[in-house]
Amino acid sequence: LEVRRSFIRKVYGIVGFELLLVSSTVAIFMFSPLRDLVYGNQSWLTIFYVLMFVPLAIVLILTCCPVDKVLRKWPLNIFLLTVVAMSEGVVLGIISAYYKQESIMIAGGLPAATVLVVSIFAFFTKIDFTKYSGIICILLVLLLIFGIATIIVGFLADDYTRYVMKMLYGALGAFVMVNGHPPHS
């Protein structure tokens, strides 16, 4: 059990770090003059299309190379994962120049907050995440975070966005509650 928890902590730590890296890169595009430079600029669109193929190329490298030479070689595996995260961050940063900042923050903030809360839960609990109850706990955390985001959006957004957020929150709540009951044997 301790080995499994240690592995889960390691995985969530890596996922959290990579998500932070992607989020930071997107934030640079969203909250700097770079946003205005990117919007409608053909050079940035070329960078966008080139970077779309970086993760594909890395997946091909990982698939075609022997596992013990690449996938399980530290720090090469972490470096490749970081390259994927950085390229995805730039791609998402370019995309973010074409949308409202509030929309991007909601779309990025919900998964980031969920990963953060679930990671903290994984680090400090003795509950086995691979069991059914772990999934329900994650769904409840997601529901809580989405509820907080819906409240915040209620103060900042237009009527249509509030309506959509309420509908999504209701659907997510229904999904969690329906799936929250253990299967009957």
DAQUISUL-V677609 format. One record per backbone hydrogen bond with DSSP energy under -1.0 kcal/mol. CO is the residue of the C=O (numbers start at 1). NH is the residue of the N-H. Records with the same first field share a line. If there is no record, write none. Layout:
CO=NH ; NH
//
This chain:
1=5
2=6
3=7
4=8
5=9
6=10
7=11
8=12
9=13
10=14
11=15
12=16
13=17
14=18
15=19
16=20
17=21
18=22
19=23
20=24
21=25
22=26
23=27
24=28
25=29
26=30
27=31
32=35
33=37
34=38
35=39
38=41
41=45
42=46
43=47
44=48
45=49
46=50
47=51
48=52
50=53
53=57
54=58
55=59
56=60
57=61
58=62
59=63
60=64
61=65
66=69 ; 70
67=72
70=73
73=77
75=79
76=80
77=81
78=82
79=83
80=84
81=85
82=86
83=87
84=88
85=89
86=90
87=91
88=92
89=93
90=94
91=95
92=96
95=98
96=99
100=104
101=105
102=106
103=107
104=108
105=109
106=110
108=112
109=113
110=114
111=115
112=116
113=117
114=118
115=119
116=120
117=121
118=122
119=123
120=124
128=131
132=136
133=137
134=138
135=139
136=140
137=141
138=142
139=143
140=144
141=145
142=146
143=147
144=148
145=149
146=150
147=151
148=152
149=153
150=154
152=155 ; 156
153=157
158=162
159=163
160=164
161=165
162=166
163=167
164=168
165=169
166=170
167=171
168=172
169=173
170=174
171=175
172=176
173=177
174=178
175=179
//
